[in-house]
Amino acid sequence: MSDADLSARIDGIRQLGSVVRAMTGIAGARARTARQQMAAVEIYAATLHDAVSQGLAGPALAEDRLTARPALVVFCAEQGFVGGFTDRVLEALGAVPPETDLFLIGSRGVAMATARGLHPVWSAAMPSRSASLPKFADRLLAAVFADSGLRAVSVVHAVWTRGQVTTDRRVLFPAPREEGGAPCAAPLTNLPAADLAAALGLDQLHAAVTRAALHAFAAENEARMAAMSAASRQIEAELVALDALARRQRQEAITAEIIEIASGAETGR
């Protein structure tokens, strides 16, 4: 490799390293912001849970009120450079029952799911900002309940745990009943208890979908940080090797020049 080619190679890798560091910083900031917003969603969800627990979780959400096909919401990666993030989510998804409607989130995930023979009834790109996820949950649920019928809703999403991607799969609607606990008197309401419980159940579903979206958003960016960190280490190792090669070539060039000068001096005597 000529000196010019080697120098160009080193400059190119250094520029690539700058891009990788920038991507790492952006992913880290997005993951931190999403995790901070999870706390607010958890408080909101806990408040709704307490409201439903006050004697409202009666027959309003019985099976006979679920008139539409079950829905399965799957959060995948929106972009690349996340390692096996989407593969793990799709593997956890497994075979989708034919009577279930699949709702798939994440452009990268949609492409990979289609290649696996999965065809969602509805798909969308994941928002680029975690602050947009509550409104996105509104849009998603509008699509889920577009037929104006209640349906069972489950979700599959990634969770970043101890430096690796894991998956979480759970039923969101109707909310699972909790066994035990001290009974409490139902509060006075202006609405029929069944209708109020159904409305609060849908609010709980919105909080749960937002929480799942935040987990998926944070996990994707954590996975991207891990992938970019590995890329940074590879870049640093390659730069060390190329710098050593450049020093060796310069030393060889200097040695050759000294030998040439010395040979010329001997000839001139």
Secondary structure, 3 states (H helix, E strand, C coil): CCHHHHHHHHHHHHHHHHHHHHHHHHHHHHHHHHHHHHHHHHHHHHHHHHHHHCCCCCHHHCHHHCCCCCEEEEECCCCCCCCCHHHHHHHHHCCCCCCCEEEEECHHHHHHHHHCCCCCCEEECCCCCHHHHHHHHHHHHHHHCCCCCCCCEEEEEEEEECCEEEEEEEEEECCCCCCCCCCCCCCCCCCCHHHHHHHHHHHHHHHHHHHHHHHHHHHHHHHHHHHHHHHHHHHHHHHHHHHHHHHHHHHHHHHHHHHHHHHHHHHCC
